């Protein structure tokens, strides 16, 4: 099985920056698409950004120009650099990965535990 461990959340002022990290471990054959979702109180879960194994990226309109997603395949890690944060970015951020595993051989999606990002006015 696979674990996704997230870190980097915290409390920042509006206009500040944070970098989230998500490290995958386990019987991993390959990591395909990886992404970041967020869930704010009273709102639906939202895809923030995703990155394919080859490096192509997608972003939610609300974060384009402010957030950057990247990955380090040697470390099985995906990052989300968040700049010019606003209170509307406050949410729990969840890492997601499409994973091919070995022993057993399988193709599945996994989720991280979530990390809280709070942006004050």
Backbone as ProteinMPNN parsed JSONL, in Angstrom:
{"seq_chain_A": "XXXXXXXXXXXXXXXXXXXXXXXXXXXXXXXXXXXXXXXXXXXXXXXXXXXXXXXXXXXXXXXXXXXXXXXXXXXXXXXXXXXXXXXXXXXXXXXXXXXXXXXXXXXXXXXXXXXXXXXXX", "coords_chain_A": {"N_chain_A": [[0.823, -1.188, 0.0], [0.209, 2.409, -0.164], [1.337, 5.449, 1.22], [0.613, 8.895, 1.616], [2.142, 11.666, 2.77], [1.675, 14.785, 4.073], [2.909, 18.131, 4.458], [3.72, 21.459, 5.628], [1.661, 23.297, 5.905], [0.02, 26.06, 7.615], [-0.353, 29.137, 9.501], [-0.685, 32.229, 8.031], [-0.238, 35.678, 7.068], [-2.338, 37.693, 4.936], [-1.156, 38.039, 1.641], [1.173, 36.711, 2.105], [3.299, 33.746, 1.821], [3.359, 30.182, 1.336], [4.732, 26.878, 1.209], [3.629, 23.793, 0.317], [4.204, 20.324, 0.855], [4.171, 16.959, -0.309], [4.834, 13.742, 0.254], [5.222, 10.592, -1.116], [5.151, 7.162, -0.235], [5.896, 3.638, -0.122], [4.992, 0.602, -1.842], [5.683, 1.443, -4.633], [5.357, 1.54, -8.04], [5.034, 3.443, -10.079], [4.31, 6.946, -10.117], [1.651, 8.664, -11.302], [-0.539, 11.064, -12.428], [-0.478, 13.726, -10.133], [-1.943, 15.733, -7.597], [-3.347, 18.66, -5.97], [-5.977, 19.25, -3.793], [-8.515, 21.247, -2.216], [-10.492, 21.926, 0.695], [-12.809, 23.953, 2.018], [-14.642, 25.295, 4.822], [-18.112, 24.898, 4.455], [-17.981, 24.816, 1.7], [-17.585, 23.172, -1.499], [-15.337, 20.456, -2.281], [-12.426, 21.301, -4.057], [-10.449, 21.169, -6.946], [-7.221, 22.271, -6.951], [-4.689, 22.311, -8.218], [-2.891, 20.332, -10.588], [-0.478, 17.924, -11.726], [1.03, 16.17, -14.291], [2.878, 13.111, -14.933], [4.721, 13.672, -16.916], [5.012, 16.391, -16.613], [3.124, 18.326, -17.393], [0.77, 20.83, -16.459], [-2.148, 21.825, -14.612], [-4.361, 24.344, -13.4], [-6.64, 25.713, -11.023], [-8.799, 28.428, -11.86], [-8.87, 30.419, -9.923], [-6.391, 30.423, -8.706], [-4.425, 30.74, -10.557], [-1.414, 32.162, -11.64], [-0.631, 32.726, -9.079], [-0.145, 30.372, -7.624], [2.059, 27.551, -7.827], [2.617, 24.352, -9.02], [4.75, 21.567, -8.575], [7.003, 18.782, -9.056], [9.16, 16.269, -7.696], [10.486, 13.643, -8.905], [12.439, 11.834, -8.128], [12.274, 11.895, -5.401], [9.71, 11.138, -4.947], [7.776, 13.123, -4.516], [5.472, 15.816, -4.386], [4.921, 19.297, -4.763], [3.401, 22.357, -3.673], [3.649, 25.574, -4.304], [2.594, 28.476, -2.861], [1.744, 31.703, -3.352], [1.157, 35.191, -2.584], [-1.104, 34.95, -0.881], [-4.564, 34.871, 0.06], [-7.382, 35.485, 2.282], [-9.421, 33.904, 1.205], [-8.15, 31.642, 0.381], [-7.989, 30.026, 2.539], [-8.234, 26.837, 3.861], [-8.434, 23.235, 4.185], [-5.894, 21.459, 2.743], [-5.445, 18.865, 0.477], [-3.455, 16.242, -0.677], [-3.32, 14.306, -3.638], [-2.772, 11.315, -5.444], [-2.274, 9.407, -8.351], [-1.492, 6.135, -8.589], [0.574, 3.452, -9.534], [1.054, 0.385, -8.16], [3.188, -2.177, -6.763], [3.111, -5.594, -5.807], [0.582, -5.756, -4.129], [0.08, -5.786, -7.717], [-1.387, -2.991, -8.942], [-3.594, -0.264, -9.79], [-4.364, 2.693, -8.527], [-5.977, 5.424, -6.752], [-4.733, 7.598, -4.236], [-4.972, 9.382, -1.123], [-3.72, 12.109, 0.795], [-3.438, 13.072, 4.299], [-4.294, 15.622, 4.752], [-3.596, 19.097, 5.198], [-3.711, 22.017, 7.119], [-4.308, 25.259, 5.964], [-4.306, 28.547, 6.829], [-5.23, 31.822, 6.3], [-4.866, 35.024, 7.344], [-6.531, 38.23, 7.542]], "CA_chain_A": [[0.0, 0.0, 0.0], [0.894, 3.676, -0.332], [1.017, 6.561, 2.097], [0.949, 10.247, 1.215], [2.335, 12.457, 3.974], [1.698, 16.19, 3.727], [3.471, 19.062, 5.415], [3.917, 22.813, 5.151], [0.562, 24.196, 6.204], [0.204, 26.948, 8.741], [-1.062, 30.406, 9.573], [0.061, 33.317, 7.417], [-0.984, 36.888, 6.758], [-2.634, 37.943, 3.531], [0.014, 38.459, 0.895], [2.29, 35.843, 2.41], [3.536, 32.553, 1.013], [3.609, 28.885, 1.939], [4.996, 25.776, 0.302], [3.166, 22.503, 0.775], [4.898, 19.16, 0.339], [3.481, 15.685, -0.178], [5.773, 12.675, -0.048], [4.622, 9.276, -1.253], [6.004, 6.03, 0.1], [5.264, 2.342, -0.23], [5.376, -0.254, -2.968], [5.325, 2.29, -5.767], [5.966, 1.329, -9.341], [5.08, 4.749, -10.708], [3.352, 7.98, -9.755], [1.166, 9.292, -12.521], [-0.99, 12.405, -12.1], [-0.546, 14.124, -8.736], [-2.643, 16.995, -7.507], [-3.752, 19.242, -4.702], [-7.354, 19.673, -3.622], [-8.757, 21.931, -0.955], [-11.844, 21.902, 1.216], [-13.077, 25.022, 2.962], [-15.942, 25.136, 5.474], [-19.266, 25.33, 3.696], [-17.723, 24.792, 0.27], [-17.273, 21.881, -2.092], [-13.945, 20.173, -2.566], [-11.993, 21.963, -5.274], [-9.117, 20.876, -7.476], [-6.404, 23.472, -6.979], [-3.654, 22.162, -9.232], [-2.45, 18.97, -10.856], [0.705, 17.811, -12.561], [1.21, 14.842, -14.85], [4.232, 12.582, -14.805], [5.558, 14.37, -17.869], [5.2, 17.77, -16.216], [2.052, 19.24, -17.763], [0.117, 21.345, -15.269], [-3.442, 22.481, -14.661], [-4.641, 25.138, -12.217], [-7.917, 26.382, -10.888], [-8.72, 29.828, -12.27], [-8.688, 31.285, -8.769], [-5.014, 30.407, -8.221], [-3.484, 30.958, -11.654], [-0.545, 33.306, -11.438], [-0.219, 32.807, -7.684], [0.307, 29.059, -7.151], [2.84, 26.745, -8.746], [2.769, 22.956, -8.635], [5.964, 20.958, -9.089], [7.248, 17.458, -8.502], [10.501, 15.725, -7.692], [10.222, 12.217, -9.056], [13.434, 11.08, -7.373], [11.837, 11.878, -4.008], [8.284, 10.805, -4.912], [7.204, 14.252, -3.795], [4.849, 16.905, -5.122], [4.92, 20.535, -4.007], [2.536, 23.445, -4.08], [4.115, 26.884, -3.865], [1.451, 29.371, -2.8], [2.16, 33.082, -3.155], [0.102, 36.206, -2.523], [-2.265, 34.278, -0.309], [-5.699, 35.661, 0.515], [-8.243, 34.712, 3.184], [-10.209, 32.943, 0.443], [-7.362, 30.429, 0.228], [-8.059, 29.248, 3.771], [-8.855, 25.537, 3.634], [-7.583, 22.068, 4.342], [-5.359, 21.069, 1.45], [-5.234, 17.426, 0.39], [-2.684, 15.704, -1.781], [-3.868, 13.135, -4.306], [-1.852, 10.73, -6.411], [-2.622, 8.219, -9.116], [-0.319, 5.317, -8.314], [0.692, 2.046, -9.889], [1.784, -0.279, -7.089], [3.654, -3.548, -6.942], [2.863, -6.487, -4.683], [0.004, -6.256, -5.377], [0.048, -4.951, -8.904], [-2.662, -2.3, -8.93], [-3.653, 1.116, -10.247], [-5.302, 3.276, -7.584], [-5.803, 6.774, -6.237], [-4.494, 7.722, -2.804], [-5.134, 10.715, -0.561], [-3.02, 12.48, 2.007], [-4.268, 13.304, 5.477], [-4.705, 17.008, 4.756], [-2.842, 20.061, 5.983], [-4.495, 23.238, 7.256], [-3.768, 26.553, 5.57], [-5.148, 29.631, 7.308], [-4.719, 33.119, 5.871], [-5.526, 36.095, 8.072], [-6.693, 39.481, 6.813]], "C_chain_A": [[0.868, 1.252, 0.0], [0.411, 4.659, 0.713], [1.442, 7.869, 1.456], [0.988, 11.102, 2.471], [2.549, 13.904, 3.583], [2.325, 17.012, 4.846], [3.5, 20.454, 4.798], [2.784, 23.78, 5.406], [0.867, 25.065, 7.408], [-0.656, 28.179, 8.641], [-0.171, 31.501, 9.011], [-0.854, 34.514, 7.222], [-1.281, 36.971, 5.269], [-1.415, 38.542, 2.837], [1.233, 37.593, 1.121], [2.332, 34.615, 1.529], [3.705, 31.328, 1.893], [3.976, 27.904, 0.841], [4.564, 24.476, 0.952], [3.97, 21.396, 0.106], [4.059, 17.922, 0.58], [4.421, 14.595, -0.659], [5.065, 11.334, -0.049], [5.63, 8.194, -0.902], [5.197, 4.74, 0.016], [5.766, 1.585, -1.436], [4.957, 0.405, -4.275], [6.092, 1.864, -7.002], [6.097, 2.648, -10.089], [4.021, 5.649, -10.094], [2.932, 8.69, -11.035], [0.715, 10.723, -12.2], [-0.997, 12.593, -10.588], [-1.205, 15.491, -8.672], [-2.912, 17.418, -6.087], [-5.202, 19.669, -4.782], [-7.466, 20.462, -2.329], [-10.236, 21.896, -0.609], [-11.967, 22.981, 2.279], [-14.441, 24.809, 3.596], [-17.075, 25.7, 4.627], [-19.102, 25.314, 2.193], [-17.46, 23.372, -0.198], [-15.767, 21.716, -2.248], [-13.584, 20.694, -3.956], [-10.614, 21.476, -5.678], [-8.356, 22.182, -7.621], [-5.4, 23.421, -8.117], [-3.334, 20.694, -9.407], [-1.241, 19.008, -11.772], [0.848, 16.366, -13.006], [2.658, 14.402, -14.708], [5.202, 13.281, -15.739], [5.723, 15.847, -17.609], [4.113, 18.744, -16.62], [1.212, 19.581, -16.539], [-1.252, 21.938, -15.581], [-3.671, 23.193, -13.343], [-6.09, 25.591, -12.219], [-7.756, 27.851, -11.265], [-8.389, 30.749, -11.1], [-7.244, 31.36, -8.28], [-3.99, 30.635, -9.324], [-2.706, 32.251, -11.439], [-0.046, 33.458, -10.021], [0.387, 31.5, -7.175], [1.099, 28.366, -8.249], [2.951, 25.329, -8.196], [4.021, 22.401, -9.302], [6.127, 19.58, -8.468], [8.716, 17.102, -8.626], [10.341, 14.213, -7.731], [11.219, 11.357, -8.287], [13.045, 10.944, -5.908], [10.378, 11.472, -3.845], [7.478, 11.884, -4.195], [6.616, 15.265, -4.763], [4.753, 18.11, -4.195], [3.85, 21.476, -4.537], [3.073, 24.728, -3.465], [2.961, 27.863, -3.975], [1.942, 30.765, -2.443], [0.956, 34.011, -3.148], [-1.202, 35.618, -2.002], [-3.314, 35.282, 0.161], [-6.524, 34.839, 1.489], [-9.103, 33.673, 2.474], [-9.453, 31.652, 0.165], [-7.393, 29.551, 1.473], [-8.848, 27.969, 3.539], [-7.921, 24.456, 4.147], [-7.177, 21.609, 2.952], [-4.978, 19.59, 1.482], [-4.436, 17.076, -0.855], [-3.368, 14.469, -2.333], [-2.86, 12.628, -5.323], [-2.466, 9.51, -7.06], [-1.378, 7.342, -9.145], [-0.482, 3.933, -8.915], [1.578, 1.402, -8.833], [2.258, -1.653, -7.523], [3.387, -4.324, -5.654], [1.825, -5.924, -3.711], [0.181, -5.292, -6.52], [-1.335, -4.322, -8.988], [-2.492, -0.871, -9.419], [-4.756, 1.801, -9.445], [-4.986, 4.741, -7.288], [-5.634, 6.741, -4.727], [-4.606, 9.178, -2.39], [-4.248, 10.906, 0.649], [-3.988, 12.812, 3.12], [-4.814, 14.723, 5.55], [-3.812, 17.864, 5.632], [-3.583, 21.393, 5.954], [-3.694, 24.445, 6.805], [-4.766, 27.615, 6.007], [-4.493, 30.954, 6.965], [-5.531, 34.198, 6.565], [-5.562, 37.367, 7.239], [-5.612, 40.475, 7.179]], "O_chain_A": [[2.088, 1.181, 0.142], [-0.773, 4.7, 1.048], [2.498, 7.949, 0.829], [-0.023, 11.245, 3.159], [3.486, 14.225, 2.852], [2.278, 16.638, 6.018], [3.324, 20.609, 3.59], [2.928, 24.974, 5.148], [1.84, 24.84, 8.127], [-1.565, 28.264, 7.815], [0.962, 31.682, 9.458], [-2.079, 34.387, 7.211], [-0.568, 36.394, 4.447], [-0.742, 39.425, 3.369], [2.226, 37.721, 0.406], [1.523, 34.454, 0.615], [4.137, 31.423, 3.042], [3.584, 28.072, -0.314], [5.071, 24.102, 2.01], [4.367, 21.511, -1.054], [3.32, 17.846, 1.561], [4.764, 14.534, -1.84], [4.385, 10.985, 0.915], [6.812, 8.298, -1.229], [3.968, 4.757, 0.076], [6.827, 1.885, -1.982], [4.006, -0.02, -4.931], [7.322, 1.833, -7.007], [7.145, 2.939, -10.665], [2.984, 5.189, -9.617], [3.762, 9.245, -11.754], [1.53, 11.521, -11.738], [-1.464, 11.726, -9.85], [-1.048, 16.309, -9.578], [-2.735, 16.655, -5.136], [-5.609, 20.36, -5.715], [-6.609, 20.356, -1.451], [-11.104, 21.845, -1.48], [-11.304, 22.924, 3.315], [-15.317, 24.204, 2.977], [-17.006, 26.83, 4.146], [-19.997, 25.756, 1.473], [-17.152, 22.485, 0.598], [-15.022, 22.692, -2.336], [-14.351, 20.542, -4.907], [-9.714, 21.381, -4.843], [-8.794, 23.091, -8.327], [-5.274, 24.373, -8.888], [-3.489, 19.902, -8.478], [-1.008, 19.979, -12.491], [0.791, 15.448, -12.188], [3.544, 15.202, -14.405], [6.372, 13.466, -15.402], [6.493, 16.51, -18.304], [4.171, 19.906, -16.22], [0.971, 18.728, -15.685], [-1.483, 22.477, -16.663], [-3.237, 22.723, -12.292], [-6.687, 25.822, -13.27], [-6.708, 28.45, -11.02], [-7.698, 31.753, -11.276], [-6.902, 32.265, -7.519], [-2.795, 30.715, -9.041], [-3.272, 33.291, -11.102], [0.871, 34.24, -9.772], [1.329, 31.519, -6.382], [0.85, 28.563, -9.438], [3.335, 25.131, -7.043], [4.318, 22.725, -10.452], [5.473, 19.251, -7.478], [9.418, 17.562, -9.526], [10.088, 13.581, -6.705], [10.875, 10.262, -7.841], [13.442, 9.985, -5.246], [9.86, 11.462, -2.728], [6.61, 11.588, -3.373], [7.184, 15.538, -5.821], [4.531, 17.964, -2.992], [3.449, 21.398, -5.698], [2.966, 24.943, -2.258], [2.41, 28.06, -5.059], [2.489, 30.982, -1.362], [-0.119, 33.667, -3.64], [-2.261, 35.773, -2.61], [-2.992, 36.387, 0.598], [-6.387, 33.616, 1.528], [-9.476, 32.666, 3.076], [-10.058, 30.663, -0.248], [-6.87, 28.437, 1.453], [-9.989, 28.007, 3.078], [-6.771, 24.721, 4.497], [-8.027, 21.397, 2.087], [-4.286, 19.129, 2.389], [-4.719, 17.564, -1.949], [-3.931, 13.675, -1.579], [-2.178, 13.412, -5.983], [-3.098, 8.685, -6.399], [-0.336, 7.747, -9.659], [-1.545, 3.32, -8.817], [2.718, 1.821, -8.633], [1.791, -2.211, -8.516], [3.435, -3.769, -4.556], [2.167, -5.64, -2.563], [0.408, -4.101, -6.306], [-2.338, -5.028, -9.093], [-1.382, -0.341, -9.456], [-5.939, 1.531, -9.65], [-3.882, 5.224, -7.541], [-6.291, 5.97, -4.028], [-4.37, 10.088, -3.185], [-4.046, 9.981, 1.435], [-5.202, 12.834, 2.92], [-5.715, 14.993, 6.344], [-3.332, 17.42, 6.675], [-4.027, 21.844, 4.898], [-2.547, 24.632, 7.21], [-5.929, 27.588, 5.605], [-3.331, 31.183, 7.302], [-6.747, 34.276, 6.392], [-4.737, 37.564, 6.347], [-5.596, 41.589, 6.656]]}, "name": "protein", "num_of_chains": 1, "seq": "XXXXXXXXXXXXXXXXXXXXXXXXXXXXXXXXXXXXXXXXXXXXXXXXXXXXXXXXXXXXXXXXXXXXXXXXXXXXXXXXXXXXXXXXXXXXXXXXXXXXXXXXXXXXXXXXXXXXXXXXX"}
